[in-house]
Amino acid sequence: MAIWFALAMVPSVLLLAMTNQVCLDVASVPFLWILPLTLYLLSFILCFDSERWYNRRLFAAGMVVLLAGVSLAMVNGSAMSIVLQVVIYFAAFFFAAMFCHGELARLKPHPQHLTSFYLVMSAGGAAGGLFVGMLAPLVFPFYWELHLGILAAYGLLMVVFWRDTSIVSTPAHLPGVQLLLLGGLFWIGSLLGYQVIDAFSESVTVSRNFYGVLRIRERDVGNADKHRMTMVHGRILHGMQFVDQERRHLPTTYYGLDSGIGRVMRSHHAARPRRVGLGVGTLATYGKTGDMVRYYEIDPEVIHLAKLHFSFLSDSQADVNITLGDARLSLEREPPQRFDVLALDAFSSDAIPSHLLTREVFAIYLRHLQSDGIIAVHISNRHFNLKPVLAGIAESFRLRACSIYTDADASAGTDRTEWVLLARKKSVLNDDTFANGKRSLGKRKLLWTDERSNLLDVFD
């Protein structure tokens, strides 16, 4: 009964944990929820329909290889193609689910004990869901439920192997297979262990909630020129501040002086008090006396950590206020704010905030924008090209648009970045500040709406 329970629980854990992982690094879209659920149900159907669908050697070997690939993707995923990541994650899940459910079907008892069998199997599946959905967020500071799910799946493989040696062709192969299994366990354990150690490396604070995992890291403590505090969400750097008093006011990462938003903040109506709506604390450093800067932030922990470990908000000369909640819903409820600048930067890891890039939401943005105001959209991303989407928005609303690309500058603490600027008036973007580095969005146009947005269309 313990084997029944474990074989039912592990696929349930992997289903939810892998869905969380993929949605964090790609996008939280229905397709990426439905696909793993479909594979989970399909494995049940195939394994309990007929024994011919389940080949123990094939799915056991495939699971070992693919789980090793998942471990590697979790460590080096930022350098891998999104498509390759999705294929590795979901293929590994399917093979693991087929193995576990196939072994469950093999262990199905005499009909007189089927009630107990199905009760234990159902309890195992429910326990996996409760573990990922309720227990893990309370116990683990990171998304370690996937690590445990992978190790548990591998452990079940070894238990099944030692209980029934028919997993290999002949007993003569047993020593070699045992070494292969132990080697695979060492490989997977080493990769997962490295990720756990790296997660705590230089971390001052680690916080996990519904919106993900936030880390505050103190880097290069012994080097006065590089000593800095950083905020990391998932795999993405969300903010950085130099500790040195002379450079703590410098706008860094994606918001440097030469970046698209940096040029907007330095040039657009620079002589008059400005009303600025934005989502990242670093931009407060551009605020001047008389300016009003409003942040829309959905994650309360981001606000807490930004105030606790960074001084951009407290040092700003502008009047800074923060609205807690989803920016779109907040703007829908508010009367027109008459922003001179509205900056949009809502990436979570590499995931795309598609609900903030549709025609309907841009109608809301424009309602809050001055007639000569600018909407600045941060589109830096490893895997997706969002310029066609914003070109479609520009065409739909008859806006003027351009992109500003800047390279990284380690000495200034800035990263490679690209912003798209949109305005109602052509003269606004003809300012000399935008002349150097201004690029066209290209001829390709896509219009996302609340009813339809396809990430495959913008995959680069």
Secondary structure, DSSP 4 states (H G I P E B T S, - for coil): -HHHHHHHHHHHHHHHHHHHHHHHHT---HHHHHHHHHHHHHHHHHHHH-GGG--HHHHHHHHHHHHHHHHHHHHHGGGS-HHHHHHHHHHHHHHHHHHHHHHHHHT---GGGHHHHHHHHHHHHHHHHHIIIIIHHHH-SSS-HHHHHHHHHHHHHHHHHHH-GGGSS-GGGHHHHHHHHHHHHHHHHHHHHHHHHHHHTTEEEEEEETTEEEEEEEE-TT-TTT-EEEEEETTEEEEEEE-STTTTTS--BTT-TTSHHHHHHHHTTTTS--EEEES-GGGGGG--TT-EEEEEES-HHHHHHHHHH--HHHH-SSEEEEEES-HHHHHHHSPP--EEEEEE---BTTB--GGGSSHHHHHHHHHTEEEEEEEEEE---SSB--HHHHHHHHHHHT-EEEEEEE--BGGGTB--EEEEEEES-GGGGGSGGGTTTEE---S------SS---GGGGB-
